[in-house]
Amino acid sequence: MSAAPALRHRLPDRLDAYNLRGLLGPLVMCLAVLLVALLLARLLRLFDLAAATGASTWLVLQMIASRVPQSLGLAVPAAFFAAIFMSVARSGDDNELDAMLATGRSITRMAVPYFLVAMALAGFNYYLYGFLQPLTRYGYNALVHEARQTGWDARMEPHRFVTVRHGYTLGADAVGPDGRQLGGVFVQRRDARSEEVITAERGRLVPTPDGASLQLELQNGLIVSQNADGTVRTVRFADGRINEDFTAVPPPYRARGDDVRELTLPELRQAPMAGDESGITATERTGQWHGRLAWVVLPLLLPLLALPLGMAAKRGRRVPGTVFAALALLTLYESLLFGQGMAESGRASPLVAVWLPVVAFGLLGAWLFRSSLQWPGDNPVMRAVSAIESMFEGVKRHRKAANP
């Protein structure tokens, strides 16, 4: 048996490792550039939010980190496509592609390592879209809620009860302009063993000497307490202070699951639990489920289009392939987002709205890939570009002949 057949059938071999090394550099570079570009716009909005609310830099960094999985969902397919295109085009420029073909290595065999990477990325996308993105989306919203509550000064409002620390509930019939002077004060404290209610004619929230918390001063009040044995004790007082922290606790953020995008893939397939008040319909669950699966399988289709375009991208001929690839990916992205929205709203079946763009993209890639098997570097896209260039050249020659 000759060396060429052995090289052609062995999997993996040195050429596979070489192609993977050539893919790794562009993949990391493209992924880093796209991530930075996608996060920059979000970063500016987050710093505006921090400046308006007084949130800490650490909280802003946490919000940025929670946005990385959302950006990865868009960056990974685009970076993978660009990396294949760049690595294959470089191999063509260095005549490495011709040398591989001369050894009897077919285009299909050359594509194997790229499809193996595509399978690995599809598995990563399943975890990313199925679990990581829903959880980090909720975490991001919770952090934004925390940032917006950072600057809250906890001022009282009349006829409204607020929960404070250590089990206290505070309310007042009248509140002064500063939110600290209170009239008709009501205080309740309840635990597992006892309950205590305090009413007072007047009250005032005063800061502690270190300014870290608020304490409550009361005048002309009554204390009614019930002990664990059922006895009731009543005490009247003229002046008093409750040495507890009466800084109002910001309202807690809602539980996860009120937004369909916060549900994991297994949760999307589960029937809503009894008493579920999220308002998420079965149509929204189905549309979201199909949409995420479409993003999961997307990397498997990218080598079909990137390989023939990369092989045809000779020196000086990269622009047509790059433009066509960018338009194809952008069209697919927008079609998936639009189709997912249509499926979630119930205006179209997810099999049509979500999967039709994926199938069309796959057929386009398979057509270009198959056309490159016989004549590597030649495909209908480049032939169409050559025809358009020839047409413009003919027009120029006609004009020169008409205007000597």
PyMOL commands that set and color helices and strands:
alter all, ss='L'
color gray80, all
select helices_A, chain A and resi 3-9+14-53+57-93+96-102+107-150+165-167+260-262+265-269+282-312+318-345+350-353+355-374+380-402
alter helices_A, ss='H'
color red, helices_A
select strands_A, chain A and resi 162-163+168-175+181-190+195-207+214-226+232-242
alter strands_A, ss='S'
color yellow, strands_A
deselect
rebuild
show_as cartoon
